[in-house]
Amino acid sequence: MNDKFKLTEETIELPNRTLHRIEALKDFGFVHKGDKGGFVEKEDNLSIIGDSWIYGHAWVSGNARISGDARILDNAHVYGNAIVFGDAWVYGEAIIAGDSEIYENARVSGQAEIVFNARIFGDAWVYGNAVVTDNAWVYDNARLFGNAWALGYARISDNVNIFGNARVSGEARIFGNVLIFGNAKVFRNAVVSGHEWIFGDTEICGDTE
């Protein structure tokens, strides 16, 4: 039985979908009974267990699911088969779509896009106009921002910061205290670690075999 929230009569229309604003039925977390939340397509979009909530004008649709203590705020959109759980926050105008997963203490904000099978977890933060797509992972304390992209099967972890117009792709592994910025590209199965700075128009390519 759903004693956490109800769907109200207030709706917004998306192509082939009608979303309903939610209203809290009890106090939990930072939410009080009667508080209006964001929009969902169906009850299954928001777990009735835990303190997860959708705020403001944010919306969740399709088979996407918000659970744990996760928060979706502002004008963020979560759809497809995406899941957001743990203590993760998605806010600003961020988009989470496809089969992507955002969890643990991850933060996604600004106009960032996390799509397809991407994973953001740990204490990672993706913001600005950054894009994480395909099967790329950003985790630990890593930061991806500006107009940076992570794609393919890239793995970005530890205290790495990637920004500017940088691109990390293929099966590249970036860890340690690395900074990648400017128009730099790291691709194929390249490995970068330690305290490296990679910037300008630098290209680092792993084995081509």
Backbone as JSON Lines, residues from 0, in Angstrom:
{"i":0,"aa":"M","n":[0.85,-1.2,0.0],"ca":[0.0,0.0,0.0],"c":[0.88,1.24,0.0]}
{"i":1,"aa":"N","n":[0.55,2.19,-0.84],"ca":[1.31,3.42,-0.94],"c":[0.76,4.46,0.03]}
{"i":2,"aa":"D","n":[1.42,4.59,1.19],"ca":[1.03,5.62,2.14],"c":[2.01,6.78,2.14]}
{"i":3,"aa":"K","n":[2.87,6.82,1.13],"ca":[3.91,7.86,1.05],"c":[3.46,9.06,0.22]}
{"i":4,"aa":"F","n":[2.84,8.8,-0.93],"ca":[2.44,9.9,-1.81],"c":[1.25,9.47,-2.67]}
{"i":5,"aa":"K","n":[0.63,10.46,-3.29],"ca":[-0.45,10.19,-4.24],"c":[-0.22,10.99,-5.5]}
{"i":6,"aa":"L","n":[-0.85,10.58,-6.57],"ca":[-0.83,11.34,-7.81],"c":[-1.99,12.33,-7.78]}
{"i":7,"aa":"T","n":[-1.71,13.59,-8.04],"ca":[-2.75,14.6,-8.04],"c":[-3.34,14.75,-9.45]}
{"i":8,"aa":"E","n":[-4.3,15.62,-9.56],"ca":[-4.93,15.89,-10.85],"c":[-4.13,16.88,-11.69]}
{"i":9,"aa":"E","n":[-3.12,17.5,-11.1],"ca":[-2.29,18.43,-11.86],"c":[-1.35,17.63,-12.76]}
{"i":10,"aa":"T","n":[-1.36,17.94,-14.04],"ca":[-0.59,17.13,-14.99],"c":[0.24,18.0,-15.93]}
{"i":11,"aa":"I","n":[1.22,17.35,-16.53],"ca":[1.92,17.93,-17.68],"c":[1.92,16.87,-18.77]}
{"i":12,"aa":"E","n":[1.95,17.33,-20.0],"ca":[1.89,16.42,-21.14],"c":[3.25,16.33,-21.83]}
{"i":13,"aa":"L","n":[3.71,15.1,-22.02],"ca":[4.87,14.8,-22.84],"c":[4.38,14.01,-24.04]}
{"i":14,"aa":"P","n":[5.17,13.85,-25.08],"ca":[4.73,13.05,-26.22],"c":[4.3,11.64,-25.77]}
{"i":15,"aa":"N","n":[3.03,11.33,-25.97],"ca":[2.46,10.02,-25.64],"c":[2.46,9.68,-24.15]}
{"i":16,"aa":"R","n":[2.64,10.7,-23.3],"ca":[2.67,10.44,-21.86],"c":[2.02,11.59,-21.1]}
{"i":17,"aa":"T","n":[1.32,11.24,-20.05],"ca":[0.78,12.23,-19.12],"c":[1.42,12.01,-17.76]}
{"i":18,"aa":"L","n":[2.0,13.06,-17.21],"ca":[2.65,12.98,-15.9],"c":[1.82,13.73,-14.87]}
{"i":19,"aa":"H","n":[1.8,13.19,-13.66],"ca":[1.01,13.77,-12.58],"c":[1.93,14.32,-11.48]}
{"i":20,"aa":"R","n":[1.55,15.47,-10.96],"ca":[2.29,15.98,-9.81],"c":[1.99,15.1,-8.6]}
{"i":21,"aa":"I","n":[3.0,14.9,-7.75],"ca":[2.81,14.07,-6.57],"c":[2.58,14.94,-5.34]}
{"i":22,"aa":"E","n":[1.94,14.33,-4.35],"ca":[1.69,15.0,-3.08],"c":[1.99,14.03,-1.94]}
{"i":23,"aa":"A","n":[2.72,14.49,-0.94],"ca":[3.09,13.64,0.19],"c":[1.89,13.35,1.07]}
{"i":24,"aa":"L","n":[1.79,12.09,1.5],"ca":[0.7,11.68,2.38],"c":[1.13,11.59,3.85]}
{"i":25,"aa":"K","n":[2.44,11.79,4.1],"ca":[2.94,11.73,5.46],"c":[4.25,12.5,5.54]}
{"i":26,"aa":"D","n":[4.73,12.7,6.74],"ca":[6.04,13.33,6.95],"c":[7.14,12.28,6.78]}
{"i":27,"aa":"F","n":[8.2,12.65,6.09],"ca":[9.39,11.79,6.0],"c":[10.55,12.64,5.5]}
{"i":28,"aa":"G","n":[11.77,12.34,5.98],"ca":[12.92,13.11,5.54],"c":[12.68,14.6,5.71]}
{"i":29,"aa":"F","n":[12.86,15.36,4.62],"ca":[12.62,16.79,4.64],"c":[11.26,17.15,4.06]}
{"i":30,"aa":"V","n":[10.44,16.16,3.88],"ca":[9.12,16.34,3.27],"c":[8.04,16.27,4.35]}
{"i":31,"aa":"H","n":[7.05,17.12,4.22],"ca":[5.94,17.14,5.17],"c":[4.65,16.73,4.47]}
{"i":32,"aa":"K","n":[3.77,16.15,5.22],"ca":[2.47,15.76,4.69],"c":[1.81,16.94,3.99]}
{"i":33,"aa":"G","n":[1.33,16.72,2.79],"ca":[0.68,17.78,2.01],"c":[1.6,18.51,1.06]}
{"i":34,"aa":"D","n":[2.92,18.31,1.21],"ca":[3.86,18.95,0.29],"c":[3.64,18.43,-1.13]}
{"i":35,"aa":"K","n":[3.65,19.34,-2.08],"ca":[3.58,18.95,-3.48],"c":[5.0,18.72,-4.0]}
{"i":36,"aa":"G","n":[5.16,17.7,-4.8],"ca":[6.46,17.39,-5.37],"c":[6.48,17.63,-6.86]}
{"i":37,"aa":"G","n":[7.39,16.95,-7.54],"ca":[7.47,17.04,-8.98],"c":[6.46,16.12,-9.65]}
{"i":38,"aa":"F","n":[6.82,15.6,-10.82],"ca":[5.87,14.84,-11.62],"c":[6.39,13.44,-11.91]}
{"i":39,"aa":"V","n":[5.46,12.48,-11.93],"ca":[5.77,11.11,-12.31],"c":[4.72,10.63,-13.3]}
{"i":40,"aa":"E","n":[5.1,9.64,-14.08],"ca":[4.14,9.02,-15.0],"c":[3.27,8.01,-14.28]}
{"i":41,"aa":"K","n":[3.86,7.32,-13.3],"ca":[3.14,6.27,-12.57],"c":[3.75,6.12,-11.19]}
{"i":42,"aa":"E","n":[3.05,5.46,-10.3],"ca":[3.53,5.29,-8.94],"c":[4.87,4.58,-8.87]}
{"i":43,"aa":"D","n":[5.11,3.65,-9.78],"ca":[6.35,2.88,-9.75],"c":[7.6,3.73,-9.98]}
{"i":44,"aa":"N","n":[7.43,4.96,-10.46],"ca":[8.59,5.82,-10.68],"c":[9.26,6.27,-9.38]}
{"i":45,"aa":"L","n":[8.54,6.19,-8.27],"ca":[9.08,6.64,-6.99],"c":[8.82,5.58,-5.94]}
{"i":46,"aa":"S","n":[9.87,5.1,-5.29],"ca":[9.71,4.06,-4.28],"c":[8.91,4.58,-3.09]}
{"i":47,"aa":"I","n":[8.09,3.7,-2.52],"ca":[7.34,4.06,-1.31],"c":[8.17,3.8,-0.06]}
{"i":48,"aa":"I","n":[9.35,3.22,-0.24],"ca":[10.26,2.93,0.88],"c":[11.39,3.96,0.86]}
{"i":49,"aa":"G","n":[11.8,4.43,2.03],"ca":[12.89,5.4,2.09],"c":[12.39,6.83,1.95]}
{"i":50,"aa":"D","n":[13.33,7.77,1.93],"ca":[13.0,9.2,1.9],"c":[13.18,9.82,0.52]}
{"i":51,"aa":"S","n":[13.28,9.02,-0.51],"ca":[13.45,9.57,-1.86],"c":[12.27,10.47,-2.2]}
{"i":52,"aa":"W","n":[12.57,11.52,-3.0],"ca":[11.5,12.47,-3.37],"c":[11.88,13.19,-4.64]}
{"i":53,"aa":"I","n":[10.86,13.66,-5.32],"ca":[11.0,14.45,-6.55],"c":[10.46,15.83,-6.24]}
{"i":54,"aa":"Y","n":[11.25,16.85,-6.48],"ca":[10.9,18.21,-6.07],"c":[10.64,19.12,-7.28]}
{"i":55,"aa":"G","n":[9.98,20.24,-6.99],"ca":[9.86,21.32,-7.97],"c":[9.19,20.9,-9.26]}
{"i":56,"aa":"H","n":[9.86,21.24,-10.37],"ca":[9.33,20.91,-11.69],"c":[10.04,19.7,-12.29]}
{"i":57,"aa":"A","n":[10.81,19.0,-11.48],"ca":[11.48,17.8,-11.98],"c":[10.46,16.73,-12.33]}
{"i":58,"aa":"W","n":[10.84,15.85,-13.27],"ca":[9.91,14.75,-13.6],"c":[10.64,13.46,-13.89]}
{"i":59,"aa":"V","n":[9.89,12.38,-13.68],"ca":[10.4,11.02,-13.87],"c":[9.36,10.26,-14.66]}
{"i":60,"aa":"S","n":[9.8,9.54,-15.71],"ca":[8.82,8.84,-16.54],"c":[9.4,7.53,-17.06]}
{"i":61,"aa":"G","n":[8.58,6.85,-17.85],"ca":[9.0,5.56,-18.4],"c":[9.13,4.54,-17.29]}
{"i":62,"aa":"N","n":[10.17,3.72,-17.37],"ca":[10.44,2.73,-16.33],"c":[11.49,3.21,-15.34]}
{"i":63,"aa":"A","n":[11.81,4.49,-15.39],"ca":[12.8,5.05,-14.46],"c":[12.29,4.94,-13.03]}
{"i":64,"aa":"R","n":[13.23,4.81,-12.08],"ca":[12.83,4.63,-10.69],"c":[13.77,5.39,-9.76]}
{"i":65,"aa":"I","n":[13.16,6.05,-8.78],"ca":[13.89,6.8,-7.76],"c":[13.64,6.1,-6.43]}
{"i":66,"aa":"S","n":[14.73,5.77,-5.71],"ca":[14.54,5.03,-4.47],"c":[15.62,5.41,-3.45]}
{"i":67,"aa":"G","n":[15.61,4.73,-2.31],"ca":[16.55,5.05,-1.24],"c":[16.25,6.42,-0.68]}
{"i":68,"aa":"D","n":[17.27,7.24,-0.55],"ca":[17.1,8.62,-0.09],"c":[17.44,9.62,-1.2]}
{"i":69,"aa":"A","n":[17.33,9.19,-2.43],"ca":[17.7,10.02,-3.58],"c":[16.76,11.21,-3.72]}
{"i":70,"aa":"R","n":[17.29,12.28,-4.31],"ca":[16.49,13.49,-4.56],"c":[16.63,13.92,-6.0]}
{"i":71,"aa":"I","n":[15.5,14.23,-6.61],"ca":[15.45,14.79,-7.96],"c":[14.84,16.17,-7.82]}
{"i":72,"aa":"L","n":[15.56,17.19,-8.25],"ca":[15.14,18.56,-7.94],"c":[15.15,19.46,-9.18]}
{"i":73,"aa":"D","n":[14.64,20.66,-8.97],"ca":[14.66,21.73,-9.98],"c":[13.93,21.28,-11.25]}
{"i":74,"aa":"N","n":[14.63,21.29,-12.38],"ca":[14.02,20.91,-13.66],"c":[14.67,19.64,-14.23]}
{"i":75,"aa":"A","n":[15.2,18.82,-13.36],"ca":[15.86,17.6,-13.81],"c":[14.85,16.61,-14.4]}
{"i":76,"aa":"H","n":[15.31,15.8,-15.35],"ca":[14.48,14.8,-16.0],"c":[15.15,13.43,-15.89]}
{"i":77,"aa":"V","n":[14.38,12.44,-15.48],"ca":[14.88,11.07,-15.39],"c":[13.89,10.19,-16.13]}
{"i":78,"aa":"Y","n":[14.38,9.42,-17.1],"ca":[13.44,8.62,-17.88],"c":[14.12,7.4,-18.48]}
{"i":79,"aa":"G","n":[13.37,6.68,-19.31],"ca":[13.88,5.43,-19.84],"c":[13.86,4.38,-18.76]}
{"i":80,"aa":"N","n":[14.96,3.65,-18.61],"ca":[15.1,2.64,-17.55],"c":[16.08,3.09,-16.48]}
{"i":81,"aa":"A","n":[16.34,4.37,-16.42],"ca":[17.33,4.89,-15.48],"c":[16.89,4.68,-14.04]}
{"i":82,"aa":"I","n":[17.88,4.52,-13.15],"ca":[17.58,4.44,-11.73],"c":[18.5,5.37,-10.96]}
{"i":83,"aa":"V","n":[17.94,6.02,-9.96],"ca":[18.68,6.9,-9.07],"c":[18.38,6.44,-7.66]}
{"i":84,"aa":"F","n":[19.4,6.12,-6.9],"ca":[19.14,5.57,-5.57],"c":[20.28,5.92,-4.62]}
{"i":85,"aa":"G","n":[20.23,5.36,-3.41],"ca":[21.21,5.73,-2.39],"c":[20.94,7.15,-1.92]}
{"i":86,"aa":"D","n":[21.99,7.94,-1.76],"ca":[21.86,9.35,-1.36],"c":[22.16,10.27,-2.54]}
{"i":87,"aa":"A","n":[21.98,9.79,-3.74],"ca":[22.29,10.58,-4.94],"c":[21.33,11.75,-5.1]}
{"i":88,"aa":"W","n":[21.85,12.83,-5.69],"ca":[21.05,14.01,-6.04],"c":[21.21,14.28,-7.53]}
{"i":89,"aa":"V","n":[20.09,14.61,-8.16],"ca":[20.08,15.06,-9.55],"c":[19.32,16.38,-9.56]}
{"i":90,"aa":"Y","n":[19.95,17.44,-10.08],"ca":[19.28,18.73,-10.0],"c":[19.7,19.64,-11.15]}
{"i":91,"aa":"G","n":[19.25,20.89,-11.09],"ca":[19.46,21.78,-12.23],"c":[18.57,21.33,-13.38]}
{"i":92,"aa":"E","n":[19.15,21.25,-14.57],"ca":[18.42,20.78,-15.75],"c":[19.03,19.47,-16.26]}
{"i":93,"aa":"A","n":[19.61,18.73,-15.35],"ca":[20.29,17.48,-15.72],"c":[19.31,16.46,-16.29]}
{"i":94,"aa":"I","n":[19.84,15.61,-17.16],"ca":[19.06,14.54,-17.78],"c":[19.73,13.21,-17.47]}
{"i":95,"aa":"I","n":[18.93,12.27,-16.95],"ca":[19.38,10.9,-16.71],"c":[18.48,10.01,-17.53]}
{"i":96,"aa":"A","n":[19.05,9.21,-18.41],"ca":[18.2,8.45,-19.33],"c":[18.83,7.11,-19.69]}
{"i":97,"aa":"G","n":[18.09,6.35,-20.49],"ca":[18.55,5.03,-20.9],"c":[18.56,4.08,-19.73]}
{"i":98,"aa":"D","n":[19.62,3.3,-19.6],"ca":[19.78,2.36,-18.49],"c":[20.8,2.88,-17.48]}
{"i":99,"aa":"S","n":[20.97,4.16,-17.43],"ca":[21.97,4.76,-16.55],"c":[21.61,4.57,-15.08]}
{"i":100,"aa":"E","n":[22.67,4.6,-14.23],"ca":[22.48,4.47,-12.8],"c":[23.28,5.55,-12.08]}
{"i":101,"aa":"I","n":[22.61,6.22,-11.14],"ca":[23.24,7.24,-10.31],"c":[23.02,6.79,-8.87]}
{"i":102,"aa":"Y","n":[24.08,6.64,-8.1],"ca":[23.86,6.09,-6.77],"c":[24.98,6.46,-5.81]}
{"i":103,"aa":"E","n":[24.87,5.91,-4.58],"ca":[25.72,6.28,-3.45],"c":[25.56,7.79,-3.22]}
{"i":104,"aa":"N","n":[26.64,8.55,-3.16],"ca":[26.54,9.99,-2.87],"c":[26.76,10.85,-4.11]}
{"i":105,"aa":"A","n":[26.56,10.3,-5.26],"ca":[26.83,11.01,-6.51],"c":[25.94,12.24,-6.67]}
{"i":106,"aa":"R","n":[26.46,13.22,-7.4],"ca":[25.7,14.43,-7.72],"c":[25.79,14.68,-9.23]}
{"i":107,"aa":"V","n":[24.65,14.97,-9.83],"ca":[24.6,15.33,-11.24],"c":[23.78,16.61,-11.33]}
{"i":108,"aa":"S","n":[24.34,17.65,-11.95],"ca":[23.66,18.94,-11.94],"c":[23.95,19.73,-13.2]}
{"i":109,"aa":"G","n":[23.5,20.99,-13.18],"ca":[23.67,21.83,-14.37],"c":[22.86,21.29,-15.51]}
{"i":110,"aa":"Q","n":[23.46,21.24,-16.69],"ca":[22.81,20.67,-17.87],"c":[23.49,19.37,-18.29]}
{"i":111,"aa":"A","n":[24.07,18.71,-17.32],"ca":[24.76,17.45,-17.6],"c":[23.78,16.39,-18.1]}
{"i":112,"aa":"E","n":[24.31,15.48,-18.92],"ca":[23.51,14.38,-19.45],"c":[24.22,13.07,-19.15]}
{"i":113,"aa":"I","n":[23.49,12.15,-18.52],"ca":[23.99,10.82,-18.23],"c":[23.06,9.86,-18.97]}
{"i":114,"aa":"V","n":[23.56,9.22,-20.0],"ca":[22.66,8.48,-20.89],"c":[23.21,7.11,-21.26]}
{"i":115,"aa":"F","n":[22.32,6.3,-21.84],"ca":[22.61,4.91,-22.21],"c":[22.93,4.1,-20.96]}
{"i":116,"aa":"N","n":[24.1,3.51,-20.84],"ca":[24.41,2.63,-19.7],"c":[25.43,3.24,-18.76]}
{"i":117,"aa":"A","n":[25.51,4.53,-18.69],"ca":[26.51,5.19,-17.86],"c":[26.25,4.98,-16.38]}
{"i":118,"aa":"R","n":[27.33,5.08,-15.58],"ca":[27.23,4.94,-14.13],"c":[27.98,6.09,-13.46]}
{"i":119,"aa":"I","n":[27.31,6.72,-12.49],"ca":[27.93,7.75,-11.66],"c":[27.71,7.33,-10.22]}
{"i":120,"aa":"F","n":[28.79,7.16,-9.47],"ca":[28.59,6.67,-8.1],"c":[29.75,7.1,-7.21]}
{"i":121,"aa":"G","n":[29.75,6.62,-5.97],"ca":[30.7,7.11,-4.99],"c":[30.36,8.54,-4.62]}
{"i":122,"aa":"D","n":[31.37,9.4,-4.56],"ca":[31.17,10.83,-4.31],"c":[31.41,11.64,-5.57]}
{"i":123,"aa":"A","n":[31.24,11.03,-6.71],"ca":[31.49,11.69,-7.99],"c":[30.48,12.8,-8.24]}
{"i":124,"aa":"W","n":[30.91,13.76,-9.05],"ca":[30.04,14.88,-9.41],"c":[30.25,15.18,-10.88]}
{"i":125,"aa":"V","n":[29.14,15.21,-11.61],"ca":[29.13,15.56,-13.03],"c":[28.24,16.79,-13.18]}
{"i":126,"aa":"Y","n":[28.77,17.86,-13.77],"ca":[27.97,19.08,-13.84],"c":[28.37,19.92,-15.04]}
{"i":127,"aa":"G","n":[27.79,21.13,-15.12],"ca":[27.99,21.96,-16.3],"c":[27.27,21.35,-17.48]}
{"i":128,"aa":"N","n":[27.95,21.28,-18.62],"ca":[27.38,20.67,-19.83],"c":[28.03,19.32,-20.12]}
{"i":129,"aa":"A","n":[28.58,18.72,-19.1],"ca":[29.28,17.45,-19.29],"c":[28.32,16.33,-19.7]}
{"i":130,"aa":"V","n":[28.87,15.36,-20.43],"ca":[28.09,14.21,-20.89],"c":[28.84,12.93,-20.53]}
{"i":131,"aa":"V","n":[28.13,12.0,-19.94],"ca":[28.65,10.65,-19.7],"c":[27.71,9.7,-20.42]}
{"i":132,"aa":"T","n":[28.25,8.91,-21.33],"ca":[27.38,8.12,-22.18],"c":[27.98,6.74,-22.45]}
{"i":133,"aa":"D","n":[27.24,5.94,-23.19],"ca":[27.63,4.57,-23.49],"c":[27.76,3.79,-22.18]}
{"i":134,"aa":"N","n":[28.9,3.2,-21.93],"ca":[29.11,2.41,-20.72],"c":[30.16,3.03,-19.79]}
{"i":135,"aa":"A","n":[30.36,4.32,-19.92],"ca":[31.37,5.0,-19.12],"c":[30.96,5.09,-17.65]}
{"i":136,"aa":"W","n":[31.97,5.06,-16.77],"ca":[31.77,5.2,-15.34],"c":[32.57,6.38,-14.82]}
{"i":137,"aa":"V","n":[31.96,7.15,-13.93],"ca":[32.65,8.2,-13.18],"c":[32.36,7.93,-11.71]}
{"i":138,"aa":"Y","n":[33.4,7.78,-10.9],"ca":[33.15,7.36,-9.52],"c":[34.26,7.81,-8.59]}
{"i":139,"aa":"D","n":[34.2,7.36,-7.34],"ca":[35.06,7.85,-6.26],"c":[34.83,9.35,-6.1]}
{"i":140,"aa":"N","n":[35.88,10.16,-6.13],"ca":[35.75,11.61,-5.99],"c":[35.96,12.34,-7.32]}
{"i":141,"aa":"A","n":[35.82,11.65,-8.39],"ca":[36.08,12.24,-9.71],"c":[35.08,13.34,-10.03]}
{"i":142,"aa":"R","n":[35.53,14.3,-10.86],"ca":[34.7,15.41,-11.31],"c":[34.8,15.51,-12.83]}
{"i":143,"aa":"L","n":[33.64,15.66,-13.46],"ca":[33.57,15.87,-14.9],"c":[32.68,17.07,-15.1]}
{"i":144,"aa":"F","n":[33.19,18.13,-15.76],"ca":[32.38,19.34,-15.87],"c":[32.8,20.13,-17.1]}
{"i":145,"aa":"G","n":[32.27,21.35,-17.21],"ca":[32.49,22.11,-18.45],"c":[31.76,21.44,-19.59]}
{"i":146,"aa":"N","n":[32.46,21.27,-20.72],"ca":[31.89,20.58,-21.88],"c":[32.53,19.21,-22.09]}
{"i":147,"aa":"A","n":[33.09,18.67,-21.02],"ca":[33.8,17.39,-21.12],"c":[32.85,16.23,-21.38]}
{"i":148,"aa":"W","n":[33.39,15.2,-22.05],"ca":[32.63,13.98,-22.32],"c":[33.43,12.77,-21.84]}
{"i":149,"aa":"A","n":[32.7,11.79,-21.32],"ca":[33.25,10.46,-21.06],"c":[32.35,9.47,-21.79]}
{"i":150,"aa":"L","n":[32.94,8.59,-22.6],"ca":[32.12,7.69,-23.4],"c":[32.85,6.38,-23.64]}
{"i":151,"aa":"G","n":[32.18,5.5,-24.33],"ca":[32.74,4.18,-24.53],"c":[32.7,3.41,-23.22]}
{"i":152,"aa":"Y","n":[33.81,2.77,-22.89],"ca":[33.93,2.03,-21.63],"c":[34.93,2.72,-20.7]}
{"i":153,"aa":"A","n":[35.03,4.02,-20.82],"ca":[35.97,4.79,-20.0],"c":[35.67,4.61,-18.52]}
{"i":154,"aa":"R","n":[36.74,4.59,-17.71],"ca":[36.61,4.51,-16.27],"c":[37.4,5.67,-15.66]}
{"i":155,"aa":"I","n":[36.7,6.53,-14.93],"ca":[37.3,7.74,-14.37],"c":[37.06,7.71,-12.87]}
{"i":156,"aa":"S","n":[38.14,7.7,-12.09],"ca":[37.97,7.47,-10.66],"c":[38.94,8.3,-9.83]}
{"i":157,"aa":"D","n":[39.04,7.97,-8.54],"ca":[39.88,8.67,-7.59],"c":[39.56,10.16,-7.55]}
{"i":158,"aa":"N","n":[40.59,11.01,-7.69],"ca":[40.39,12.46,-7.58],"c":[40.57,13.16,-8.93]}
{"i":159,"aa":"V","n":[40.29,12.47,-9.98],"ca":[40.46,13.01,-11.33],"c":[39.49,14.16,-11.58]}
{"i":160,"aa":"N","n":[39.99,15.2,-12.26],"ca":[39.14,16.31,-12.72],"c":[39.29,16.43,-14.24]}
{"i":161,"aa":"I","n":[38.16,16.39,-14.93],"ca":[38.16,16.5,-16.39],"c":[37.2,17.63,-16.76]}
{"i":162,"aa":"F","n":[37.68,18.59,-17.55],"ca":[36.84,19.75,-17.85],"c":[37.26,20.37,-19.17]}
{"i":163,"aa":"G","n":[36.74,21.56,-19.44],"ca":[36.97,22.15,-20.75],"c":[36.24,21.38,-21.81]}
{"i":164,"aa":"N","n":[36.9,21.12,-22.93],"ca":[36.32,20.32,-24.02],"c":[36.96,18.93,-24.09]}
{"i":165,"aa":"A","n":[37.52,18.49,-23.0],"ca":[38.24,17.22,-22.99],"c":[37.32,16.04,-23.28]}
{"i":166,"aa":"R","n":[37.93,15.0,-23.86],"ca":[37.2,13.76,-24.18],"c":[37.99,12.57,-23.68]}
{"i":167,"aa":"V","n":[37.3,11.67,-22.99],"ca":[37.88,10.39,-22.57],"c":[37.0,9.3,-23.12]}
{"i":168,"aa":"S","n":[37.58,8.38,-23.89],"ca":[36.74,7.41,-24.59],"c":[37.42,6.06,-24.71]}
{"i":169,"aa":"G","n":[36.78,5.17,-25.43],"ca":[37.3,3.83,-25.59],"c":[37.28,3.09,-24.27]}
{"i":170,"aa":"E","n":[38.39,2.42,-23.96],"ca":[38.52,1.72,-22.68],"c":[39.57,2.41,-21.8]}
{"i":171,"aa":"A","n":[39.68,3.7,-21.96],"ca":[40.66,4.47,-21.19],"c":[40.39,4.38,-19.7]}
{"i":172,"aa":"R","n":[41.48,4.36,-18.93],"ca":[41.4,4.34,-17.47],"c":[42.14,5.55,-16.93]}
{"i":173,"aa":"I","n":[41.43,6.39,-16.17],"ca":[42.02,7.59,-15.61],"c":[41.83,7.53,-14.1]}
{"i":174,"aa":"F","n":[42.91,7.59,-13.35],"ca":[42.8,7.54,-11.89],"c":[43.96,8.26,-11.24]}
{"i":175,"aa":"G","n":[43.9,8.43,-9.94],"ca":[44.89,9.22,-9.24],"c":[44.43,10.65,-9.09]}
{"i":176,"aa":"N","n":[45.36,11.61,-9.3],"ca":[45.06,13.05,-9.17],"c":[45.22,13.76,-10.5]}
{"i":177,"aa":"V","n":[44.79,13.13,-11.53],"ca":[44.97,13.62,-12.9],"c":[44.04,14.79,-13.21]}
{"i":178,"aa":"L","n":[44.56,15.78,-13.95],"ca":[43.75,16.86,-14.52],"c":[43.8,16.74,-16.04]}
{"i":179,"aa":"I","n":[42.64,16.72,-16.67],"ca":[42.55,16.69,-18.13],"c":[41.64,17.84,-18.54]}
{"i":180,"aa":"F","n":[42.14,18.73,-19.4],"ca":[41.33,19.9,-19.75],"c":[41.76,20.43,-21.11]}
{"i":181,"aa":"G","n":[41.18,21.57,-21.48],"ca":[41.42,22.08,-22.83],"c":[40.71,21.21,-23.84]}
{"i":182,"aa":"N","n":[41.4,20.91,-24.94],"ca":[40.84,20.04,-25.99],"c":[41.49,18.65,-25.96]}
{"i":183,"aa":"A","n":[42.05,18.3,-24.83],"ca":[42.77,17.03,-24.72],"c":[41.87,15.84,-24.94]}
{"i":184,"aa":"K","n":[42.47,14.77,-25.49],"ca":[41.74,13.53,-25.74],"c":[42.56,12.35,-25.22]}
{"i":185,"aa":"V","n":[41.89,11.48,-24.48],"ca":[42.49,10.23,-24.03],"c":[41.58,9.12,-24.51]}
{"i":186,"aa":"F","n":[42.14,8.17,-25.27],"ca":[41.23,7.22,-25.89],"c":[41.88,5.85,-26.09]}
{"i":187,"aa":"R","n":[41.11,4.98,-26.71],"ca":[41.42,3.56,-26.81],"c":[41.64,3.01,-25.4]}
{"i":188,"aa":"N","n":[42.68,2.23,-25.17],"ca":[42.87,1.64,-23.83],"c":[44.0,2.33,-23.08]}
{"i":189,"aa":"A","n":[44.12,3.62,-23.27],"ca":[45.15,4.4,-22.58],"c":[44.91,4.38,-21.07]}
{"i":190,"aa":"V","n":[46.0,4.42,-20.32],"ca":[45.94,4.49,-18.86],"c":[46.72,5.72,-18.41]}
{"i":191,"aa":"V","n":[46.05,6.58,-17.64],"ca":[46.7,7.78,-17.11],"c":[46.47,7.8,-15.6]}
{"i":192,"aa":"S","n":[47.55,7.96,-14.84],"ca":[47.41,7.93,-13.39],"c":[48.43,8.86,-12.74]}
{"i":193,"aa":"G","n":[48.43,8.91,-11.43],"ca":[49.38,9.74,-10.71],"c":[48.94,11.19,-10.62]}
{"i":194,"aa":"H","n":[49.88,12.1,-10.9],"ca":[49.62,13.54,-10.78],"c":[49.76,14.23,-12.14]}
{"i":195,"aa":"E","n":[49.35,13.6,-13.17],"ca":[49.51,14.13,-14.53],"c":[48.57,15.3,-14.82]}
{"i":196,"aa":"W","n":[49.05,16.23,-15.64],"ca":[48.23,17.27,-16.24],"c":[48.25,17.05,-17.75]}
{"i":197,"aa":"I","n":[47.08,16.93,-18.33],"ca":[46.97,16.74,-19.78],"c":[46.06,17.84,-20.3]}
{"i":198,"aa":"F","n":[46.59,18.67,-21.2],"ca":[45.82,19.85,-21.59],"c":[46.17,20.25,-23.03]}
{"i":199,"aa":"G","n":[45.59,21.38,-23.43],"ca":[45.8,21.85,-24.81],"c":[45.18,20.89,-25.79]}
{"i":200,"aa":"D","n":[45.9,20.61,-26.86],"ca":[45.41,19.69,-27.89],"c":[46.08,18.31,-27.78]}
{"i":201,"aa":"T","n":[46.57,17.99,-26.61],"ca":[47.24,16.7,-26.39],"c":[46.31,15.54,-26.66]}
{"i":202,"aa":"E","n":[46.84,14.5,-27.29],"ca":[46.1,13.27,-27.51],"c":[46.92,12.11,-26.96]}
{"i":203,"aa":"I","n":[46.32,11.3,-26.12],"ca":[46.96,10.13,-25.59],"c":[46.15,8.91,-26.02]}
{"i":204,"aa":"C","n":[46.81,8.06,-26.79],"ca":[46.13,6.9,-27.37],"c":[46.76,5.64,-26.83]}
{"i":205,"aa":"G","n":[45.97,4.7,-26.42],"ca":[46.47,3.42,-25.96],"c":[46.84,2.53,-27.13]}
{"i":206,"aa":"D","n":[47.1,1.27,-26.88],"ca":[47.47,0.32,-27.92],"c":[46.41,0.28,-29.01]}
{"i":207,"aa":"T","n":[46.86,0.13,-30.22],"ca":[45.92,0.07,-31.36],"c":[45.63,-1.35,-31.78]}
{"i":208,"aa":"E","n":[46.27,-2.33,-31.14],"ca":[46.04,-3.72,-31.54],"c":[44.68,-4.19,-31.08]}
